[in-house]
């Protein structure tokens, strides 16, 4: 059976020693009173919830899956899920970072980020039920009417109701401009601005369950006179149960689960085929502007999906490390290490260490990136200086596709590597490793495939403004290089980072010029480009972490945590970071070898 220990020490290191988040948050009136002790105490309790309540349900939930009653269209999640959710609500966890105006606790987003990392490690399938509610909350908070906010936000904040996002249809996934779901204004006699929606949606995570009293579906649909394409999409809030004027629940609405998807992983989450038959809903935002409102939820979901893979990378690493210390096979190439045993533990073998350190480096680098992004979100929403808010928004928009794609790709590499550490035992269900691989695989696909993230990064976020936002992030790198460039002890971290930062400008400019001549050049290079950009970002954060660790070691701090951090940083820069050279070469190879292949793909 697998095990999990919340990585609280590493979270505290990143928050308090690298980013000094409480100092940053003091500039935000909403969080000026937050202190280190409060953050640590909340996360310690959050870790207990993850380990004691939902982690024990991970394997059983995977094996049991969800059950659909085709007569009532009701879905029952695996045993224990509903009770765990009740504990989640009772503990106030749903309200952690929500607006106090609607009953929230008003804690910084970065606290919620760390809490959700631990829950994703413990049980990704379960965590998706409350996780999607946060996106629905954010979309309604940003674009809902006062009436909608008053109706929905207190219940989403408390966790009494959950939320979903209903975008995909069988014929349109990425290309939402093709969607067919229709919204027709209700009879004028109702005079409440409601609409009746008819259509079908697929792949709707947490689309139906009995864990909460009501489910608020955010549904994309077309008005009768809507223009074609993505400019003709509106967003609607459609509750599972209609809501009476006094706030009580009324009759079942015309939205229900017509079938459950049979999937590779996340079996414990109800991935639904949703049918709408004159389902009553109200419009969120302006007519034909639904994507703008939905993108609030989609961007939150993209950051959340990166966090899912971060959680799985961490738990896979922990279990692979424990196994490698215990499993004995063969002798070390440099001589016997365990003289009292017939063979040495496999952790003595170089390639086993490479697999373990790959997972560790990607987990710790991903954690730094995720916490940094949520700190930016806190600044974007609450900083009194408009320029700081704007700069924070721009940088988090730049980093969002990297969080989603780079972290999930790394999660795929890491969970597979950790399963490989187990050898044949990793392929067997009882150890839990193959579930981590299966559960992670969806993270590279949903909320915009990683290719879509790559096109978004290169085409829109970078070339779209001539690299202006990339240059802003580059200034952070430049400042670190200027600060530590002459420090010999930092050279092994700073020199490769400085080299890539310099190459990145030329590399980006070159792809931009080629893209002007032939847009397929951008499409051919985008995936490789994102991975290079991901390493640039990870390299910066790893250099920052190494800087702090070196200072602590030099000051005589006996905590071995800092030695471990430096060893992992050295591994990252020596074994993982250098793939950027290959990626830049393949990106520069162009589109011809892909597009002039009609006979090869005939």
PEVENBEL-V427212 format. One record per residue. PSI is psi in whole degrees, -180 to 180 (none if undefined). Layout:
PSI, PSI
This chain:
138, 166, 167, 132, 119, 132, 56, -37, -42, -38, -44, -39, -49, -47, -50, -28, -36, -54, -13, 59, -33, -33, -41, -41, -22, -24, -7, 113, -36, -23, 19, -25, -1, 141, 169, -43, -40, -48, -48, -40, -43, -45, -31, -43, -38, -39, -38, -42, -45, -46, -44, -27, -51, -24, -41, -15, -1, -53, -45, -38, -38, -41, -39, -44, -169, 156, 130, 127, 107, -15, -47, -14, 19, 144, 133, 118, 174, 158, 136, -20, -45, -43, -39, -39, -37, -39, -38, -46, -45, -34, -4, 13, -31, -31, 4, -56, 17, 161, 127, -24, -27, 20, 8, 166, -15, 22, 158, 152, -33, -27, -45, -37, -49, -38, -44, -30, -45, -40, -36, -36, -41, -39, 90, -42, -44, -42, -24, -26, -55, -26, -42, -25, -34, -39, -42, -41, -47, -42, -44, -36, -37, -35, -6, 157, 167, -37, -43, -42, -45, -35, -46, -39, -41, -38, -38, -37, -46, -22, 0, -34, 153, 172, 160, 171, 123, 95, -58, 140, 164, -30, -4, 121, -82, -41, 81, -15, -15, -1, 152, -12, 132, 148, 122, 132, 139, 171, 142, -24, -25, -34, 33, 10, 21, 165, 158, 125, 138, 132, -168, 138, 152, 166, 36, 105, 138, 33, -23, 135, 173, 21, -23, 161, -33, 158, 128, 108, 127, 114, 132, 133, 172, 138, 160, -36, 20, 141, 158, 160, -168, -16, 2, 30, 132, 160, 139, 144, 119, 106, 151, -46, 134, 154, 125, 166, -28, 6, -9, 161, 137, -143, 159, 132, 166, 46, 125, 168, 119, -12, 155, 139, 140, 113, 168, -40, -163, 48, -29, -10, 137, 100, 110, 151, 116, 131, 132, 122, 96, 41, 131, 130, 170, 149, 138, 119, -166, 157, 138, 13, 27, -33, -35, -42, -42, -29, -24, -46, -40, -41, -39, -40, -37, -41, -38, -37, -40, -39, -32, -47, -33, -46, -43, -36, -44, -49, -35, -42, -47, -42, -37, -38, -46, -40, -42, -30, -25, -38, 127, 132, 122, -180, 156, 146, -22, 14, 165, 133, -37, 87, -24, 3, 157, -13, 168, 153, 143, -11, -13, -15, 132, -43, -30, -43, -37, -43, -43, -46, -29, -48, -43, -44, -40, -33, -48, -35, -42, -36, -44, -44, -45, -44, -39, -44, -41, -28, -40, -40, -42, -42, -42, -38, -30, -7, 136, -21, 120, -38, -39, -42, -44, -46, -40, -43, -41, -43, -38, -32, -39, -42, -18, -49, -27, -43, -47, -52, -49, -42, -38, -37, -43, -37, -37, -46, -44, -46, -37, -41, -42, -36, -37, -33, -35, -8, -140, -30, -27, -25, -9, 137, -35, -23, -17, -8, -39, -26, -39, -40, -47, -44, -37, -27, -35, -26, -23, -9, -55, 169, 36, 113, 163, -24, -41, -41, -39, -43, -39, -43, -55, -47, -45, -51, -27, -63, -27, -27, 31, 34, 14, -44, -37, -38, -34, -44, -35, -28, -34, -44, -44, -38, -40, -41, -43, -37, -40, 5, -27, 3, 109, -33, -20, -2, -38, -16, -41, -41, -49, -34, -45, -40, -48, -40, -40, -43, -31, -37, -49, -42, -46, -45, -43, -46, -34, -46, -42, -36, -32, -34, -33, 106, -26, -21, -38, -44, -35, -28, -16, -45, -44, -39, -45, -39, -36, -46, -38, -43, -34, -44, -48, -40, -41, -48, -36, -36, -39, -43, -39, -38, -48, -45, -42, -41, -40, -42, -44, -29, -1, 15, 121, -3, 118, -12, -41, -35, -43, -40, -41, -40, -40, -38, -42, -42, -46, -50, -28, -36, -26, -46, -37, -11, -14, -33, -45, -43, -40, -35, -44, -35, -36, -10, -14, -174, -15, -43, -12, -45, -25, 59, 31, -39, -37, -30, 18, none
